[in-house]
Amino acid sequence: MLKSKVGFSTEKDSFNSGVETAYKTTQGLTNPKVALYFTSSKYVEEDAVKGFRSILPNLPLVGCTSSGAIITNDGIISGENGFSGAMIFDDEDLIIGVAGSEKQKDARETGRKIALEAIKNSKSHLRPSYFYMVANPAEEESYVKGIQDIIGRVPFFGGSTADDAVEGEWRIFCNDKVFTEGCAVVFFYTNKRVVTEYTGAYNETNTRGIITKINGRTLMEIDNVPALQKYAEWRNMNPEDLKGLNLLSATILNPLGVKDPTGRLTLIRHPMVGNDDYSMNIGNDLAVGTCVNMMESTVDELISSTKDVALTVKNKLNDKVGAYFFVHCGGRKLGIGNRMEEVYENLKQVCGETPFMTIFTFGEYGYNEHSSNSCGGLMLSFTGFGK
């Protein structure tokens, strides 16, 4: 049977926080297999990881910095000086393969090498049943392609590492390694069910256009009009007021969405920075000729969607859930603001005493029925692990 334990600490000292989290997380477990570990970007992350591994030196570990907080059964865990938290999985039938690396020239090739190392470390000759991935915000889709070059379309979940203020202070953890740019994975080999519900839970409007020019992840034009001007026109706003990081907060309730070929999944594309040439920096990959829809939501809906999505995961597993792992966009958290306690109450109501952890990311990963593994922003990637 799958068991899980969540522990956390708000100790001021980074090393001591890691130690306390490790002690709390192992209580009552007999056969721990892997730790998902998350800290504040306020910490010296290397010290926090060293503290954790001073208690559990041989336990595979993967994780990252979480934006501003984590949420557990005990509430919203944050602190003026930082925080750390971990979820450990304990199951005698579970096989784990862990690997991670800084980016080595090409992200896709790096993904291939990481996948091969994770397979080697698992000592299994089979494809994994599921995998967790963390990467830095930039080339998430390329890492996924590289991993899938090796293992095929195995379903995945996860999110991009984050900091408190989009300043690049994020970090990725893999065992003893701590790095800023790269990717890490946990391959799960299990005969138990794992399910993910992946959605933005936004409402589609009738306002849409065609991407006519891009430059990497910069959206240059919609319908042959500078993208920032077109978006401002849709919102009846002055494009000058959307320049810089003003765009990030202004688009939380009205981001862009692109549908996957099945139409079952709308991937949210979060406009983040408005540029002087009226282009927009977007948090994920784009394609010319794609229709972008303006999406809409309210703060009430951002909050209520957390309960709805968690309940969907619970129902998919027929209430036989051993652990929940919730990836929640840090931008959504910003939009919810001082009402985050309502999100905790929603999740606690669904999960009850079943261990759960929520992290806040700058990019969310998942899939929907018959869709491919995908990356988006302003989304929820909620996963349940069957007992």
N, C-alpha and C positions, 0 to 999 in steps of 0.2 A: 504493500500500500504506500502511496505517495504521502509523505509528510513534509511540511514546510514550516519554517520559523522566520519571523521578522524581528530584527533588533535595530536599535538606533542610539545615537548619542548627540548631545549638543555641547560636549566638553569644548572649552576654549582652545586647548592644545590639540593640534591636528593628530599627532601620534596617539595621544591618550584617547581621543575620540574613536580612532580605529580599534584600539584595544577594547574599549567598552562595548562597541558595536559587536565585535567578534564574540565576546563573552556572552552577551545577551542572545545572540542569534543561534548559538549552539546548544542552549539549554533544552534538554529533553530529546535531542537527536542522537541517534546511534550510528547512522551510516550516511553522513553528509557527502554529497557528490559534487556540488558546485555552489558558488556564491555569486549572486548578482549584487554588486556593491556600488553605492552612489554617495557622493559628497557635495558639499558646497564649494563653489569656486573661490570662496573666501579663505579656504584652508590651503596649507601647503600640501598639495595632493600626494606628493611622493611620501611625505611623512604619515599621512592618514593610511595609505596603502601599507606602508611598513608596519604601522601599528596593528592593523588587522591581521597581517600575515605573520606577525610575531606570535600570535595565538594559534593561527591555522596555517602553518607554513606550506603544507602540502595540498591544501584544498584549492582546486582550480577557481580562479576569480576573473570575472569580466564586469566592467561597468564604466561609469563616466560621472562627470559633474552634472548636477540637476539644477535647473534654474530656480533659485530662491527657496526651494522647499522640497520635501517629499511628503506623502501622506501614507499613514499606516492605520491599522485598527485603532491605535491610540490617539489619532488625530493628525493635525498638520504639524510636521516636524520642521522647524526652522530655528534660527537664532541669530542674534546680532553678530556673533563671532563665528558662526558656521554650524554645520550639522553633518552627520553621516548616517547611513542606514544600509542594511543588507537583507536580502532574502536568500535563505539557503534551502536547497531541495535535498530530501533524504528519501531514497527508494532503492532497495536492494536490486531491483530489476532494471534500474535506469543506468544507461551508459552515456558518458559525456565526452565530447571532444572539444577542447578549447584552443584557440589560437588568435593571435593578433599581431599587427605590425604597423610601424609607421609607413606612410606612402613611399614607395620606391619607384620613382620616375612616373610610372603609369598606374593609375588606380585599378584598372581592370586586371592587369597582370598581378598587381598586389593582391587583389581578391582571389585570384587563382592560387597563389602561393599560400595564402591564409587557409583556404579550403583544404588544400593538400596536407598542410600541417595539422589542421583540426582532425582530419581523418586518421592521420598517423597517430596522433595523441589518443584517439578513442580506442585504438587497437581493434577496430571493427572493419570488416570488409563490405559492410552494407551501406546503403544510403541512409542518412539520418532521417528521422521522422519529421523533424521540425528544426528550425534554427532561430536563434536570437542574434541580432546584429546591432552594433553601434558604430557610427562613423562620425567624422567631423562634418559640419555643414559645408558642402561644396560639390562632392562627386559621389554622393551616395548611390545613385543609379549605376555608376560604373563599377563600384565595388560589388554590387549585387550581380551584375552581369558576369564578372570574373568568378564569383563563387558558384553561380549556376553553370558556368562553363564546365565545372568539375562535377557537381552533384545533380545537375538538372533542376527542374522546377519544384524543389522542396518548399513547402509553405514556410513563411517566416514572419517575425514580428520584431519590433524594436523602435529605436528612435535615435536622432542625432544628439550628440553631446551639446551642452548648453551652459551658459553662464548667467549672471544676473542682469547684464545690461548690453548684450550684443557687442562685447568688446574683445572677443577672441580669447578670453581667459578660460575657455573650456579645456577639459582634458579627458582622455580615454585611458582606461585601465585594462591590462591583461596580465594576470599573475603579478610579477614584480615590475612590469613595465608601465610607465606613465608617459603619454605622448599627446601632442596637440593635433597632428594631422595623420590620419590613418584609419584603421578599421580593426574590429575584433569581433569574434563570433563564439557562440556556444552551440554546438551540434547536440541535439537531444535524440537519443536512440531509445525508444520506449514503445511498449505495447498498449499503453494507455492513451486515451483521447486527449488531444490538445486542440483547442479551438480559439480562433481570433475573430473578433468583430471590428472591422476597420471602416471608419466613416468620418465625414466632416459634420454630418447632421445639420447641414445648412439647407435652406430652401432655395430652389432655383427660380430666378426671375425671367421675364421675357426680354431682358436686355442682354444682348450678346453681339459678338463680332468675330472676325477672322484674324488670326495672327498673320501679319504680312511681312514682318521683318524681325529677326532676333540677332543677338550677338552673344552666343553662349547662353547664360541664364539671364541676360538682359533683354527685356521685352522692348523692342524699339518702336514697333508700329502695330496698331490694330486698325483694320480697314484702311490701310495706307495713311493713317493719321498718327502723329506721335502719341505713343501709348498713354502717357500721363495726361495729355490733353483730352484724349478720348475718354479715359476713365473719369476725369473731372467733369466732362460734359454729361456723362451718365449720372453722376452724383449731384449735378448742378452746383459744382464747387469751383473755386479759383485754383488752377493748377499750381500757382505760385505757393499756395498754402499747403501743397502736398510734397514739396521738395524736401530732400534730406530724409531723416528718420520720422518726420511728421507723417509720411505715407504709411509707415508700419502700424501705428496706432489707429490711423484713420480708416484702415481697411480691415480691421479685425471682424467687424460685423458685416462687411460687404467685400469679401475677397473675390477672386476669380476662381472658376471651376472648369475643369476639362473632363469630359466623359471618356471612360475606357471603351474599347470597341463593343463590349457586351451591353453597355448602357446601364449596367447594374451598379457601377461604381463611379462616383464623381470625385476626382482628385482635386483637392483644394490647392491653388497656387496663390501664395501670399505675397502681394506686392510689398516690398520692404523699404526700398530707398528710391526717392524721386530725384532724378538727375537733372542737371542744368539744361541738357538737350531734350528734356521732356520724355526720356526713356525711363523705364522702371526696372530696378533689380528685383528678381523673383527668386524665391527660395528653392525652386526645383527646376528640372529640365523642361524645355519648351520645344515645340515643333511648328515650323511655318505651315500654314494651311489648316491648323487646328482651330476649332470653334471654342472661344472662351465665353463662359456665361458669368454675368455678375450674380453672385450669390448673396443671400441675406439671412440674418438671424437677429435675435434679441439677446440681451444678457440672460433673461429668464430662460431662453431656449438653450443657451450654452450650458447653463447649470442643469436644467432638467435632462439634457441629453446624456449626461454622465450616468444617471440612474437607468435610463432606458437602455443604453448600450451594455452596462454591467448586467442588467437583468436578462438581456438577450444571450449573453455568454452563459449565464447561470442556467437558463432554460435549455440551451444547446447541450449542456452536459447533464440534463435531468437532475439538477441539484446535487450531483455527485462530484463536487469540486474540492480538490485538495489544496489549491492555491490560486489566487488571482494576481496577475501582473498587469498594471494599467499604465500605458504610455499616453500622457496628456500634453498637448502642445503648451509651451510656455507663453505663446502669444494669446491663447485662449485664457490662460490664467491672468494675464495682464488685462484683458477685456473684462473679466469677471471681477477683478479688483478686490475690494474688501468683503465680497460675498463668498469667498472661497470656503468658508465654514459650511455653507450649504452644500457644496460639492462633497465635502467629507461626510456630512450627514447622509447624503444620497448613497455614497459608496458603502458606508457602514450599514445602512439599512438593508442593502442587497447582500452584502458579504457576511454580516453577522460576525461570528467568531472564526470563520474561515480566514486564514492569513491572507492579507493583501498588501501590496505596495504600489504606490503611484509615483511616477517620476515625471518631470517637466522638461521637455526637449525642444530643440529648434528644427524639428523635422520628424515625421512619424512614418513608420513602415508597416505594411500589411498587405492584405489581399481580400477580395470578396469572392463569392461563389463564381467560379469559372474565370475570374480575372487573373492576370499575372501578378507576381510580386511587384509592389509599387511603392513609391515614396511620395509623400505630400507634406503640406504644412497646415497648421491650424486644425489638425485632425486628432482623432482618438483611435488608438490601437490597443484594444482591451483583450487580454488573453486569459483563458482559464485552463488549468491543468487538472485532468480527471484523476480521481483517487485510484 
